[in-house]
Amino acid sequence: MHLSLSDVFRTVEDALATGQAGVPVSARMQWSIRAAAEAPAVAASLLSRLSSLFRSSLSRVMVQQHISGEVLNVLATLVGGQTISLSLFSNPAAAGSADGTSARAADLLVVGNHGVIRLEGDSADFSSASDLHGNPPEQPEQLASFPSPGEVEAALRQSLQSNSAVKLA
């Protein structure tokens, strides 16, 4: 069964709405992409979606890339103090598949103050980047000041070039 990223985030939002995990305090996501060149844009889109789970906006991002260029790690801090850790793995083998999926694992862990929510599986279980660049996640009106994915991508590229944290808010 293929799940879109929208389905993944809706599932997490539904789980958070039950209150069993409590208030989310951190998230960790690992995702496989087709090419390293698309990593900043994909990371920006994923960070925008992840930050919407916390009902908070991005405050600071720090990016590091493996010397091979095939792994991009992002640590983001939100205005409310929550953290997001995101790792993207480029997998050229994924470029040959129609939907960009690969054999690498996809993993999302959201840690709340009362429990955790974890979605994991082979990334073939998820549709890949097909819905990454679609509509942004729905956000409550009070979060309209979120940095746009374009602003986040620019900050990620700046952090990567300067090897330092970049403040967004």
PATORKOL-267341 format. One record per atom (N, C-alpha, C): x, y, z. Coordinates in steps of 0.1 Angstrom, whole numbers, plus 2048, in hexadecimal, padded with zeros to 3 digits. Example, Ala and Ser with C-alpha at 12.3 -4.5 7.8 and 13.67 -1.06 7.14 Angstrom:
# residues 2
8847C784E 87B7D384E 8847DF84E 8807EA847 8897F5847 88180084F 
# end
This chain:
# residues 169
8087F4800 800800800 80980C800 8068167F7 80E8227F6 80682D7FE 80E834806 80883F80E 80E84C808 807856806 80C863802 81286980F 81A87380D 81F87B819 813881820 80A886818 7FE88C81F 7F7882828 7F6875823 7F086A82C 7F9868838 806868837 80F866842 80D87184D 80C87E848 80B889851 7FD889857 7F388684F 7E5885855 7E487A860 7EB86F85E 7EB864868 7F1869875 7FC870873 80387687F 7FA880886 7F488987E 7EB893884 7E088D88B 7DA882886 7CF87B88C 7D3875899 7DF86F899 7E58698A5 7E78738B0 7ED87F8AC 7EF8898B5 7E288F8BB 7D788F8B3 7CA8948B8 7C488B8C3 7C887E8C4 7C38768CE 7C987A8DC 7D48818DC 7DA8858E8 7E387B8EF 7E386F8EA 7EA8648F1 7F98668F1 7FF86D8E7 80D8708E7 81087D8EE 8068848F1 8088918F8 80B89C8ED 8128A68F2 8168B18EA 8238AD8E3 8248AF8D5 8308AB8CE 83C8B58D2 8478AF8D5 8538B68D9 85E8B58CF 85F8AA8C7 8698A88BD 86489E8B2 86B89F8A7 86889689C 875892895 875886890 881881889 87C87A87D 88187E871 87C878864 88987585C 888869856 89286484C 88B86183F 890866834 889864827 89386281C 89085A813 899858807 8948607FB 89D8667F4 89A86F7E9 8A286A7DD 89E86E7D1 8A48697C5 8B286F7C3 8B487C7C5 8C18837C2 8C488D7CD 8D188E7D0 8D68977DA 8D28A57D7 8D28A97CA 8CF8B67C6 8C18BB7CA 8B88B27CC 8AA8B67D0 8A98B67E0 8B38B37E7 8B28B27F6 8AE8BF7FC 8B38CB7F9 8AF8D7800 8A08DA7FE 89B8D87F1 88D8DB7EF 8848D17F6 8888C47F6 8808BA7FD 8808BC80C 88C8BF811 88D8C281F 8848CE823 8848D881B 87C8E481E 86D8E081F 8698D8815 85B8D4815 8578CB821 8608C2824 85E8B9830 85E8C183D 8678CA83E 8688D384B 85B8DB84C 8568E0841 8498E8842 83E8DF847 83D8D3842 8338C9846 8358C5855 8418C2858 8448BD866 8418C8870 8458D586D 8438DF877 8348E2879 82C8DF86F 81D8E1870 8188D787B 81E8CC87D 81A8C2887 81B8C9895 8248D2897 8278D88A4 81F8E58A6 8188E989B 8118F689C 81B9018A0 82790189B 83190A89D 83990D891 840918890 84791A884 856918886 85D91687B 86C91487C 873920881 87C91E889 88492988F 89392988A 89991D889 8A791C886 8A990E87F 8B290E875 8B690286E 8C590186D 8C98F486E 8D88F186D 8D88E5864 8E18E6859 8E28DC84F 8F08D784F 8F28C984E 8FF8C384B 8FD8B9840 9078B8838 9068AE82D 9128A582E 91089882B 91B88F82B 924892820 93188F821 93A893817 93788D809 930882809 92C87B7FD 9218837F6 91A88C7FD 90F8947F8 90288C7F8 90287F7FC 8F68777FB 8ED877808 8F287D812 8EA87E81F 8E988D823 8DD892825 8DC89F82A 8D489E838 8DA8A4842 8D48A484F 8D08B2853 8C48B4858 8BF8C185C 8BB8C086B 8BF8CA873 8B98CB880 8B28D9881 8A68D8884 89E8E5884 8988E7892 8988F3896 8928F78A3 88690089F 87B8FD8A7 86F9058A4 86D9108AF 86591A8AC 8639258B5 85F9208C3 8579168C4 8539108D1 85D9088D8 8699068D2 8748FE8D8 8758F08D4 86B8EB8CC 86B8DE8C7 8768DC8BD 87A8CF8BA 8858CD8B1 8808C38A6 8868C489A 8838BB88F 8918B788A 8938AA889 89F8A4883 89B89D876 8A18A186B 89D89B85E 8AA897856 8A988A852 8B488584A 8AF88083C 8B5885832 8B2881824 8BD87A81E 8BA86E818 8C4866812 8C2865803 8CB8697FB 8C98687ED 8CD85A7E8 8C48557E0 8C68477DB 8C48477CC 8CF8477C4 8CE8487B6 8C583C7B0 8C48317B7 8BC8267B2 8AD82A7B2 8AA8337BA 89C8387BA 89883F7AD 8A28457A7 89F84D79B 89A84478F 89D837790 89882E785 88982A787 88482C793 876827795 86C833791 86182F78D 857838788 853842793 85183E79F 84D8477A9 85884C7B2 8658487AF 87084D7B7 8728467C4 86B83B7C7 86C8347D3 87982C7D3 87E8277DE 88A8207DF 8898157EA 89380E7EC 8938037F6 897809804 89A815805 89E81B812 89281C81B 89481C827 88981D831 88582C832 87882E835 87383B838 86E83A846 87084484E 86D84485C 869851861 85F852869 85A85E86F 85785B87E 85E862887 85B860895 85886E89B 84D86F8A2 84987B8A9 8488788B7 85087F8BF 85187D8CE 8488878D5 83F8838DC 83688B8E4 83A88B8F3 8358938FB 838893909 832887911 82987F90A 823873910 825867908 82C8678FD 82D85B8F5 83385F8E7 8348558DE 8398578D1 8308518C6 8318578BB 82A8528AF 83584F8A5 83484389F 83F83F896 83883888A 83C83D87E 838837871 84583386A 846827866 852822860 84F818855 85881684C 85680C842 86080E836 85F80582D 867807821 86181281A 86A81B814 86582680D 85C823801 85D8167FD 8538127F3 8458127F8 843812805 83681380B 83082180A 83982B807 835839806 83683E7F8 82D8467F3 83084C7E6 83B8567E9 8448597E0 8508617E3 84D86F7E1 8558767DA 8558857DA 84988A7D2 8408817CD 8358857C5 82C8907CB 82B88F7D9 82289A7DF 82A8A37E8 8378A37E7 83F8AC7EF 83E8BA7EB 83D8BD7DE 83C8CA7D9 82E8CF7D5 8258C87DA 8178CB7D8 8128D67E1 8068D67E5 8018E07EE 8088DF7FC 80B8EB802 8108EA80F 8068E5819 80B8E0824 8028DB82E 7F88E6833 7EC8E1836 7E38EB83B 7E78EF849 7E78FD84B 7EC902857 7E190B85D 7E090B86B 7D6914871 7DA92286E 7D092B86E 7D293986B 7DD93F873 7DF93C880 7E9942888 7F793E884 7F893487B 805930877 808935869 80193E864 803944857 81194A855 81894D860 82595385F 83094985D 82C93C85C 836932859 83F93684E 84C93484E 854937842 85092E837 84F93382B 84B92B81F 85692181C 852916815 85D90C812 86891280A 86691C802 8709237FB 87A92A805 87493180F 87D937819 88592D821 87E922824 88591782B 890911823 88E90F816 89890A80D 8A491380D 8A192080B 8AC92A80B 8B5929818 8AE928823 8B5927830 8BD91A831 8B890F82C 8BF90382C 8CC904823 8CA90A818 8D690B80F 8E0915815 8DC91F81C 8E5928823 8EC92182E 8E5919836 8EB911841 8F590783B 8F2901830 8FB8F782A 9088FE825 90790A81F 91291181A 91B917826 91491C830 91C92283B 920919846 91A90D846 91D903850 91990885E 90E91085F 90A91586B 8FA91686B 8F5918877 8E6919878 8E1926872 8D592586D 8CF931867 8C293386E 8C0940872 8B3943879 8A894786F 89C942871 891945869 88794E86F 88594D87C 87A955882 88095E88D 
# end
